[in-house]
Amino acid sequence: MNDTPGWASPGSAPSDGRSPEVPHPAVPADASPAKWSAEQPPPGDWSTPGQGDRSPGGPAAGQGGGHPGPYGGGPWGGPPPAAKPGVIPLRPLGIGEILDGAVTTLRTHWRTVLSVTVTVAVLTQVASILIERFLMPAVPEIDPEATPEEALRQSLDSLKASLVSLGPTMLITMIGTLLTTALLTVVVSRSVLGRPVTLAGAWREARPRLPHLLGLTVLLPVGVIVLVAVGVLPGILIGGVGGVLLSVLGALVAMVVVAWLSIRFALAAPALVLERQGVLASLRRSARLVQGSWWRIFGITLLTALLAFLVSMVVAVPFTAIAFIVDGEGFGDFLSGSPPEFGLLFLVITGIGAVIASSITYPITAGVNTLLYIDQRIRREALDLELARAAGLPGYGPEPGSAPVSGG
């Protein structure tokens, strides 16, 4: 120990090496004993910094007694614990706390969360099954003995049929994602404040934002298509082997740009719902919040997507195996290499697995996205103080007229 304030505790050994156990100056050998008064003051009660008064009846440790830490914080002088009115502490969050907050929201408000996710997932799967069973065009078979020109034409016809059949399914999935994003964003924002939320309340708050969120949901895929088309089009116009190579290079560059923009605009949806921003304003807002933290948000988003994929596989694989066993004809087509024709029972069984997987993964991905938005605002705008005020915590002033995280 040294004499630096904050390191040496009161009563510790002085720096000149004298023993701290000597209560008074040493008496020389040739001197007469010192005449000390019989009445001495009581010894000082020097407690460890921040540990409070240990005497009976005194305040408990850390409750204001004794000496505060050198930084005015916890028992050993560290920072005071952050307020936690809800599922997360009100301070900058780590990746574990963000994931834990999303899971805790699902566990705490499971009735509301599952009401949203199960309802949307069931409607989405029923519509997808009906479209796939009765409206999807048959994929044309490719003749292995066809000439190169015919094989190319058959491949293009097969790709066209696949895209046509994929369009309605993607539209239904987009609408389902739209509803779950809006409703779960409201649920997570309320759980941060420690407030209960019902399905009716979440719908009442999210409903006015649905048209704007629909515009955002449509704009982002359209932007991706345009970027990929711009990257591929020059090679298509040139043609030949050089054109193919140029198209591949352009597609790779376009996908890199798409990935960069996807993270840059990743926080647009919670900004649109909670701050009641417009479509373009929410995109600009997300770009400002992500600036300087692109790699961090990219890593958390990628990890969340990987976890969601693993959970989906764990749930979906058993149902798919059961569906293959039940639908033996489709399984035989799959093994022979021909396009399998699955029956309605196969689609129903796999649809049940998809509903269960979506009910688990939707809340986690939406929760992580919303908590990332809140975390970035805490880091950049000290939103934690406003959240503490909105939660009604003592010492932060009166609650404002509207919760800042929810935009009203």
C-alpha positions in Angstrom: 0.0 0.0 0.0 1.1 3.6 -0.5 0.0 7.0 0.7 -2.0 7.8 -2.4 -5.5 8.9 -1.3 -8.0 6.1 -2.0 -5.4 3.4 -1.6 -4.3 3.7 2.0 -7.0 3.2 4.5 -7.2 5.3 7.6 -4.8 4.1 10.3 -2.6 2.2 7.9 1.2 2.1 8.2 2.9 5.4 7.6 5.4 5.7 4.8 8.5 6.0 7.0 8.2 2.4 8.2 7.0 2.9 11.8 4.8 0.2 13.1 1.1 1.2 13.2 0.6 -0.8 16.4 2.4 1.7 18.5 -0.3 3.9 20.1 2.1 6.6 21.4 5.7 7.6 20.9 8.2 5.0 22.1 9.8 5.6 25.5 13.6 5.7 25.6 15.3 3.1 27.7 16.9 5.7 30.0 13.8 7.8 30.5 11.1 7.4 33.1 7.8 6.0 32.1 5.4 8.5 30.7 2.5 9.6 32.9 -0.6 8.8 30.8 -4.0 9.9 32.0 -6.2 7.1 33.1 -9.1 8.5 31.1 -8.5 8.2 27.4 -10.9 8.8 24.6 -12.5 5.7 23.1 -10.7 4.3 20.1 -11.8 5.5 16.7 -14.2 3.3 14.8 -12.5 3.3 11.4 -14.6 1.1 9.1 -13.6 0.0 5.6 -14.6 2.6 3.1 -18.2 2.2 2.1 -18.9 -0.6 4.6 -21.1 1.5 6.9 -21.3 1.4 10.7 -20.8 -2.1 12.1 -21.9 -1.2 15.7 -25.1 -2.6 16.9 -28.0 -0.4 15.9 -25.9 1.4 13.3 -26.8 1.5 9.6 -26.2 -1.6 7.5 -23.3 -1.9 5.2 -23.7 0.2 2.1 -26.8 2.1 3.6 -25.1 5.4 4.1 -23.1 4.7 7.3 -19.3 4.8 7.5 -17.2 6.4 4.9 -18.1 6.5 1.2 -15.9 5.1 -1.4 -13.4 7.3 -3.1 -15.6 7.5 -6.2 -18.9 7.9 -4.4 -20.1 4.5 -5.6 -20.7 1.1 -4.2 -19.2 -0.7 -1.1 -15.7 -0.7 -2.5 -15.7 2.6 -4.3 -17.0 1.2 -7.7 -19.8 2.7 -9.7 -23.3 2.4 -8.2 -25.5 -0.3 -9.7 -27.7 0.9 -12.5 -31.4 1.2 -12.0 -33.4 -1.7 -13.5 -37.1 -1.1 -13.5 -37.7 -3.7 -16.2 -35.9 -6.3 -18.2 -32.6 -4.4 -18.7 -30.4 -2.2 -16.5 -30.6 1.4 -17.6 -27.0 1.8 -18.8 -25.0 0.8 -21.9 -25.7 -2.9 -22.5 -23.5 -5.8 -23.5 -24.5 -8.5 -26.0 -25.4 -10.9 -23.2 -27.7 -8.4 -21.6 -29.4 -7.6 -24.9 -30.1 -11.3 -25.5 -31.1 -11.8 -21.9 -33.5 -8.8 -22.1 -35.2 -10.2 -25.2 -35.6 -13.7 -23.6 -36.8 -12.1 -20.3 -39.4 -10.1 -22.2 -40.7 -13.3 -23.8 -40.8 -15.0 -20.4 -42.3 -12.1 -18.5 -45.0 -11.1 -21.0 -45.5 -14.6 -22.5 -49.2 -14.2 -22.8 -49.1 -11.1 -24.9 -46.0 -12.1 -26.8 -47.3 -15.5 -27.8 -50.7 -14.1 -28.6 -49.0 -11.9 -31.2 -46.5 -14.4 -32.6 -48.8 -17.5 -32.6 -51.7 -15.6 -34.2 -49.5 -14.1 -36.9 -47.6 -17.3 -37.5 -50.8 -19.4 -37.8 -52.4 -17.0 -40.3 -49.2 -16.8 -42.3 -48.7 -20.6 -42.5 -52.4 -21.2 -43.4 -52.2 -18.7 -46.2 -48.9 -20.1 -47.4 -50.2 -23.7 -47.3 -53.3 -22.8 -49.3 -51.2 -20.9 -51.9 -48.7 -23.6 -52.2 -51.3 -26.4 -52.4 -53.8 -24.8 -54.8 -52.4 -21.7 -56.5 -48.7 -22.5 -57.0 -47.9 -23.3 -60.7 -46.2 -26.6 -61.4 -42.4 -26.3 -61.8 -41.5 -27.6 -65.3 -39.2 -30.5 -65.5 -35.8 -30.2 -67.2 -35.1 -32.7 -69.9 -31.5 -34.0 -69.4 -31.2 -34.8 -73.1 -32.2 -31.3 -74.3 -29.8 -29.2 -76.3 -28.0 -26.4 -74.6 -30.4 -23.8 -75.9 -33.4 -25.8 -74.8 -31.8 -26.5 -71.4 -31.3 -22.8 -70.9 -34.9 -22.1 -71.9 -36.2 -24.8 -69.5 -34.0 -23.4 -66.7 -35.4 -19.9 -67.2 -38.9 -21.3 -67.2 -38.2 -23.2 -64.0 -36.8 -20.1 -62.4 -39.7 -18.0 -63.5 -42.2 -20.5 -62.1 -40.3 -20.6 -58.8 -40.3 -16.8 -58.5 -44.0 -16.6 -59.4 -44.8 -19.1 -56.7 -42.4 -17.5 -54.2 -44.0 -14.0 -54.6 -47.3 -14.6 -52.7 -45.4 -16.4 -49.9 -42.9 -13.6 -49.5 -45.8 -11.1 -49.5 -47.6 -13.0 -46.7 -44.3 -13.3 -44.8 -43.7 -9.6 -45.1 -47.1 -8.8 -43.8 -46.6 -11.2 -40.8 -43.2 -9.7 -40.1 -44.7 -6.2 -40.3 -47.4 -7.0 -37.7 -45.0 -8.8 -35.3 -42.4 -6.0 -35.6 -44.9 -3.3 -34.7 -46.5 -5.1 -31.8 -43.4 -6.6 -30.3 -41.6 -3.3 -30.5 -44.3 -1.8 -28.2 -44.2 -4.8 -25.9 -40.4 -4.6 -25.5 -40.4 -0.8 -24.9 -43.0 -1.3 -22.1 -41.0 -4.1 -20.6 -37.9 -1.9 -20.4 -39.9 0.4 -18.1 -41.3 -2.5 -16.1 -44.9 -1.8 -17.1 -47.4 -4.4 -18.0 -48.8 -4.4 -21.6 -51.8 -6.2 -23.1 -52.4 -7.2 -26.6 -55.1 -4.6 -27.0 -52.9 -1.9 -25.6 -50.0 -2.9 -27.9 -52.3 -2.9 -30.9 -53.8 0.5 -30.0 -50.4 2.0 -29.9 -48.9 0.3 -32.9 -51.9 0.6 -35.3 -51.3 4.2 -36.3 -47.7 3.3 -37.3 -48.6 0.4 -39.6 -48.9 2.4 -42.9 -45.5 4.0 -42.4 -44.0 0.6 -41.3 -45.5 -1.0 -44.4 -43.9 1.7 -46.6 -40.5 1.0 -44.9 -41.0 -2.8 -45.3 -41.7 -2.4 -49.0 -39.0 0.2 -49.6 -36.1 -1.9 -48.2 -36.6 -5.0 -50.5 -37.2 -2.8 -53.5 -33.9 -1.1 -52.8 -32.2 -4.4 -52.6 -33.6 -5.5 -55.9 -32.5 -2.2 -57.6 -29.0 -2.5 -56.2 -28.6 -6.1 -57.4 -30.1 -5.2 -60.8 -27.6 -2.3 -61.2 -24.7 -4.6 -60.4 -25.8 -7.4 -62.8 -27.2 -5.3 -65.7 -23.8 -4.2 -67.3 -22.7 -7.8 -67.6 -26.0 -8.9 -69.1 -25.8 -6.1 -71.7 -22.2 -7.1 -72.7 -23.0 -10.8 -73.0 -20.5 -13.6 -73.5 -18.0 -15.0 -71.0 -16.8 -11.5 -70.1 -20.3 -10.4 -69.4 -21.0 -13.4 -67.1 -17.8 -12.6 -65.1 -18.8 -9.0 -64.9 -22.3 -9.9 -63.8 -20.9 -12.1 -61.0 -18.5 -9.4 -59.9 -21.3 -6.8 -60.0 -23.6 -9.1 -58.0 -20.9 -9.6 -55.3 -20.3 -5.8 -55.0 -24.0 -5.2 -54.8 -24.4 -7.8 -52.0 -21.6 -6.1 -50.0 -23.4 -2.8 -50.4 -26.7 -4.4 -49.5 -25.2 -5.8 -46.3 -23.7 -2.5 -45.4 -27.0 -0.6 -45.9 -29.0 -3.4 -44.1 -27.0 -2.7 -40.9 -27.0 1.0 -41.4 -30.8 1.0 -41.6 -31.3 -1.8 -39.1 -32.8 0.5 -36.4 -35.2 2.2 -38.7 -38.2 0.1 -37.6 -38.0 0.8 -33.9 -37.3 4.5 -34.6 -40.4 4.6 -36.8 -42.7 2.9 -34.2 -41.3 4.5 -31.0 -40.4 8.0 -32.1 -43.4 8.2 -34.6 -41.1 9.1 -37.4 -41.8 9.0 -41.1 -40.2 6.4 -43.5 -37.3 8.6 -44.7 -36.8 10.2 -41.3 -36.6 6.8 -39.6 -33.9 5.8 -42.2 -31.9 8.9 -41.4 -32.4 8.4 -37.7 -31.1 4.8 -37.9 -28.1 5.9 -39.9 -27.2 8.5 -37.2 -27.6 5.9 -34.4 -25.5 3.2 -36.2 -22.7 5.6 -37.2 -19.5 4.5 -35.4 -21.0 1.2 -34.2 -21.6 -0.6 -37.5 -19.4 -3.6 -36.7 -20.8 -4.0 -33.2 -24.4 -4.0 -34.5 -23.4 -6.2 -37.4 -22.0 -8.8 -35.0 -25.0 -8.8 -32.6 -27.4 -9.0 -35.6 -25.5 -11.8 -37.1 -25.3 -13.7 -33.9 -29.0 -13.3 -33.3 -29.8 -14.5 -36.8 -27.6 -17.5 -36.3 -29.3 -18.3 -33.0 -32.7 -17.9 -34.5 -31.7 -20.2 -37.4 -30.4 -22.9 -35.0 -33.6 -22.7 -33.0 -35.7 -23.0 -36.1 -33.7 -26.0 -37.3 -34.0 -27.7 -33.9 -37.8 -27.3 -34.0 -38.4 -27.8 -37.7 -36.2 -30.8 -38.4 -38.2 -33.3 -36.3 -41.5 -32.1 -37.9 -40.0 -32.4 -41.4 -38.8 -35.9 -40.7 -42.2 -36.9 -39.4 -43.8 -35.3 -42.5 -41.5 -37.2 -44.8 -42.4 -40.5 -43.0 -46.1 -39.8 -43.2 -45.9 -38.7 -46.9 -43.9 -41.6 -48.3 -44.6 -40.7 -52.0 -43.1 -37.2 -51.7 -40.0 -38.7 -49.9 -39.6 -41.2 -52.8 -39.7 -38.4 -55.3 -37.1 -36.5 -53.2 -34.7 -39.5 -53.2 -35.1 -40.1 -57.0 -34.1 -36.5 -57.8 -37.4 -35.5 -59.4 -39.5 -32.6 -58.0 -41.4 -33.9 -55.0 -45.1 -33.6 -54.9 -46.1 -33.2 -51.3 -49.6 -33.8 -50.0 -51.7 -31.6 -47.8 -50.7 -33.6 -44.7 -47.0 -33.0 -45.3 -47.7 -29.2 -45.5 -49.8 -29.2 -42.4 -47.1 -31.1 -40.3 -44.3 -28.9 -41.5 -46.5 -25.8 -41.0 -47.0 -26.7 -37.3 -43.2 -26.9 -36.9 -42.9 -23.5 -38.6 -45.5 -22.0 -36.3 -43.7 -23.2 -33.2 -40.3 -22.0 -34.5 -41.7 -18.6 -35.4 -43.3 -18.2 -32.0 -39.9 -18.6 -30.4 -37.6 -16.7 -32.9 -39.9 -13.7 -33.7 -39.8 -12.3 -30.1 -36.1 -12.8 -29.8 -35.2 -11.1 -33.1 -37.6 -8.3 -32.5 -36.5 -7.9 -28.9 -32.8 -7.7 -29.8 -33.5 -5.1 -32.5 -35.5 -2.9 -30.2 -33.0 -3.2 -27.4 -30.2 -2.4 -29.8 -32.1 0.8 -30.6 -32.5 1.6 -26.9 -28.9 0.8 -26.2 -27.6 3.1 -28.9 -29.8 6.0 -27.6 -28.5 5.3 -24.1 -24.9 5.5 -25.4 -25.4 8.6 -27.5 -28.2 10.6 -25.9 -28.3 9.5 -22.2 -31.7 8.0 -22.7 -31.3 6.0 -19.5 -32.1 9.2 -17.5 -35.3 9.8 -19.4 -36.2 6.1 -19.1 -35.7 6.3 -15.3 -37.9 9.3 -15.1 -40.5 7.7 -17.2 -40.4 4.6 -15.0 -41.1 6.8 -12.0 -37.8 6.0 -10.2 -37.0 8.3 -7.2 -34.3 10.9 -7.7 -34.8 11.5 -11.4 -37.5 14.1 -11.2 -41.2 13.9 -12.2 -42.3 11.7 -15.0 -42.7 13.6 -18.3 -46.0 13.7 -20.1 -45.0 10.9 -22.4 -42.6 8.1 -22.3 -39.6 9.0 -24.5 -38.9 5.5 -25.6 -42.3 5.0 -27.0 -42.7 8.4 -28.6 -45.8 9.3 -26.8 
